[in-house]
């Protein structure tokens, strides 16, 4: 599987790339996905690099650290 990992936090993207490893199968992109112009640029870059998208998973939000035992956890998520 090829992975295009997107976030608006460059330092976290860098850490993720270190953990995942570097290869032509993984690319990171610093993008504010709420900005439509950046979203369009991202689409074009991903299509150019990977040739298209077979699976798109979107998960944008900020959540406090918690665990499975906190039943109210998912109600604390803040969408920005």
VMD Tcl script that draws the C-alpha trace (Angstrom):
set ca {
  {0.00 0.00 0.00}
  {1.17 3.49 -0.80}
  {0.57 6.11 1.88}
  {0.03 9.85 1.56}
  {-0.02 11.22 5.11}
  {-1.40 14.75 5.52}
  {-1.32 17.08 8.51}
  {-0.96 20.77 9.22}
  {1.85 20.10 11.74}
  {5.24 19.77 10.04}
  {7.06 18.43 13.11}
  {4.50 15.66 13.64}
  {4.69 14.74 9.95}
  {8.47 14.52 10.27}
  {8.15 12.23 13.30}
  {5.62 10.06 11.49}
  {7.92 9.75 8.48}
  {10.78 8.66 10.80}
  {8.59 5.98 12.37}
  {7.09 4.73 9.11}
  {10.35 4.94 7.21}
  {11.28 6.57 3.97}
  {10.46 5.02 0.64}
  {8.71 5.89 -2.58}
  {5.66 4.19 -1.05}
  {5.18 6.89 1.62}
  {4.93 10.63 1.25}
  {3.95 13.36 3.70}
  {2.21 16.63 2.91}
  {1.82 19.67 5.16}
  {-1.65 20.97 4.36}
  {-4.49 22.74 6.11}
  {-7.31 20.61 4.71}
  {-9.90 23.26 5.60}
  {-8.29 25.51 2.96}
  {-9.88 24.60 -0.38}
  {-6.93 25.84 -2.46}
  {-4.51 23.68 -0.44}
  {-6.91 20.72 -0.76}
  {-6.89 21.07 -4.57}
  {-3.07 21.32 -4.65}
  {-2.84 18.21 -2.45}
  {-5.12 16.28 -4.81}
  {-2.94 17.18 -7.78}
  {0.31 16.28 -5.96}
  {-1.03 12.91 -4.77}
  {-2.31 12.03 -8.23}
  {1.04 12.99 -9.77}
  {3.06 11.05 -7.19}
  {0.89 7.95 -6.79}
  {-1.28 7.96 -9.90}
  {-4.57 8.16 -8.03}
  {-6.33 7.21 -4.83}
  {-8.02 3.88 -4.10}
  {-8.90 4.57 -0.45}
  {-9.37 7.95 1.19}
  {-9.69 8.21 4.96}
  {-10.36 11.61 6.47}
  {-9.88 12.24 10.17}
  {-9.58 15.88 11.14}
  {-10.03 17.06 14.69}
  {-8.38 17.57 18.04}
  {-8.95 15.18 20.90}
  {-7.54 15.03 24.42}
  {-5.48 11.97 25.27}
  {-7.57 9.19 26.71}
  {-8.13 5.49 26.51}
  {-10.80 2.91 25.79}
  {-11.98 3.00 29.42}
  {-13.19 6.62 29.13}
  {-16.74 6.22 27.78}
  {-17.09 9.99 27.30}
  {-13.88 10.20 25.24}
  {-15.48 10.53 21.81}
  {-17.79 13.31 23.00}
  {-14.72 15.41 23.91}
  {-13.41 15.62 20.35}
  {-13.23 19.18 19.05}
  {-13.58 19.83 15.35}
  {-11.68 22.88 14.16}
}
mol new
graphics top color blue
foreach p $ca { graphics top sphere $p radius 0.5 }
foreach p [lrange $ca 0 end-1] q [lrange $ca 1 end] { graphics top cylinder $p $q radius 0.2 }
display resetview
